[in-house]
């Protein structure tokens, strides 16, 4: 038997006797790709809002009934509690941040819900020491590698928002680990 004949025979057999011929069709991968792109855009908005300390823009990232749990801290429920938390943490003007995020696994896509696991590198820069040639030089910095597990919900306007967030889970810290430490009262 020649190669083309074998190919045609195997194709015919696979179409008639495959165990998955009765399987439920999967969603269109184009829909999933569009959902994943919207999630990545949302996470970029999350990062930019924190870096710019734009808490009004940050409130556009979450649903009104957001359920946020971070490490061992108490769970925060509702948008006002989450925005108050981030405002308190990032209000110090001398603390500069730069967040980058990558979604490495998106899934459980439906018409109105999705989940993702994403990782972020967060660069924290301490107070400026001096400026030279248009650049500000800081006396300390740290890079946090963080993991987030998010659940998303699509609203009636078709906009995706974070409805459940777990993290950040700190995976590693490089640099000045004393840059961020609890305030002694």
LINFEN-V322865 format. One record per residue. N is the residue number from 1. PSI is psi in whole degrees, -180 to 180 (none if undefined). NEAR is the number of other C-alpha atoms within 10 Angstrom. D_CENTER is the distance of its C-alpha to the mean C-alpha in Angstrom with 2 decimals. Layout:
# LINFEN-V322865
<<N PSI NEAR D_CENTER> <N PSI NEAR D_CENTER>>
This chain:
# LINFEN-V322865
<<1 139 5 53.41> <2 163 6 51.68> <3 -49 8 47.96> <4 -36 9 47.47> <5 -42 10 49.33> <6 -41 11 47.15> <7 -46 10 44.01> <8 -43 11 45.37> <9 -45 11 46.57> <10 -34 11 43.24> <11 -45 11 41.47> <12 -45 11 44.00> <13 -40 10 43.70> <14 -31 13 39.91> <15 -25 11 40.00> <16 -24 9 42.68> <17 12 9 41.98> <18 142 9 38.27> <19 -16 9 36.85> <20 6 10 33.84> <21 -22 11 36.06> <22 6 7 35.82> <23 153 7 32.04> <24 134 7 30.03> <25 144 8 28.52> <26 162 6 24.77> <27 156 11 22.79> <28 124 8 23.07> <29 -22 9 20.60> <30 -40 9 20.55> <31 -44 13 19.04> <32 -41 18 16.28> <33 -39 13 15.68> <34 -42 11 15.71> <35 -46 22 13.22> <36 -39 20 10.77> <37 -40 13 11.61> <38 -39 15 11.09> <39 -45 23 7.54> <40 -40 18 6.97> <41 -41 13 9.27> <42 -42 20 7.74> <43 -33 23 4.64> <44 -40 17 7.83> <45 -41 16 9.75> <46 -50 23 7.90> <47 -48 20 8.60> <48 -40 18 11.97> <49 -42 19 12.95> <50 -45 22 12.77> <51 -36 18 14.57> <52 -1 14 17.12> <53 39 19 17.47> <54 88 15 17.44> <55 -22 18 16.99> <56 -43 10 18.42> <57 -35 15 15.67> <58 -34 22 13.09> <59 -20 17 15.03> <60 -12 18 14.42> <61 -29 22 10.70> <62 155 25 11.88> <63 163 19 14.72> <64 -29 16 17.98> <65 33 16 17.95> <66 140 22 14.49> <67 105 21 14.76> <68 125 23 12.91> <69 127 19 13.97> <70 112 15 13.49> <71 -129 11 15.62> <72 2 8 19.22> <73 156 9 19.01> <74 148 9 20.22> <75 138 15 17.97> <76 132 19 17.59> <77 127 15 18.53> <78 148 16 18.60> <79 -44 21 17.31> <80 -42 13 20.15> <81 -41 16 19.47> <82 -45 22 15.78> <83 -40 17 16.86> <84 -42 12 19.84> <85 -53 13 17.86> <86 -35 14 15.70> <87 -44 16 18.95> <88 -45 10 20.85> <89 -41 11 18.56> <90 8 18 18.13> <91 -22 14 21.49> <92 113 10 23.40> <93 -24 9 24.18> <94 -13 12 25.12> <95 116 17 21.66> <96 142 19 19.77> <97 157 20 16.19> <98 115 16 14.28> <99 136 19 10.53> <100 142 15 9.37> <101 151 19 6.20> <102 127 14 6.83> <103 119 18 6.02> <104 -17 9 9.19> <105 116 12 10.02> <106 146 20 9.95> <107 -169 14 12.94> <108 40 10 15.25> <109 128 17 15.53> <110 -173 14 18.19> <111 -29 12 19.36> <112 -2 14 17.53> <113 157 18 14.84> <114 166 23 12.10> <115 162 22 9.78> <116 157 21 7.14> <117 127 16 6.80> <118 158 20 4.69> <119 147 22 6.71> <120 142 22 7.44> <121 123 17 11.04> <122 120 19 12.24> <123 122 19 15.80> <124 131 20 18.02> <125 132 21 21.41> <126 -173 19 24.41> <127 148 16 27.19> <128 143 15 28.82> <129 -50 10 32.15> <130 167 10 33.57> <131 137 10 33.07> <132 127 7 34.68> <133 32 5 34.71> <134 5 6 31.96> <135 140 9 29.56> <136 134 11 28.70> <137 128 14 29.03> <138 158 15 27.47> <139 -8 12 29.12> <140 158 16 26.11> <141 160 20 22.55> <142 149 19 20.04> <143 122 20 16.97> <144 132 20 14.58> <145 118 19 12.56> <146 155 18 9.89> <147 137 20 8.17> <148 142 19 5.94> <149 113 19 7.35> <150 147 22 6.76> <151 136 21 9.76> <152 153 22 10.36> <153 138 20 13.80> <154 128 18 15.62> <155 -180 12 18.29> <156 -21 8 21.86> <157 0 6 21.21> <158 10 10 18.76> <159 130 15 15.74> <160 140 23 12.43> <161 158 25 11.02> <162 122 26 9.06> <163 -26 23 12.11> <164 130 19 11.22> <165 130 21 8.90> <166 123 17 10.12> <167 173 18 9.66> <168 140 19 9.70> <169 118 17 12.04> <170 120 15 13.87> <171 -38 11 14.88> <172 158 10 17.16> <173 131 15 18.58> <174 145 11 20.77> <175 -150 13 23.21> <176 98 15 24.64> <177 -10 13 23.40> <178 -4 10 25.60> <179 -43 16 23.72> <180 115 13 21.68> <181 156 7 23.89> <182 144 7 24.87> <183 131 5 27.39> <184 127 4 30.84> <185 none 3 32.65>>
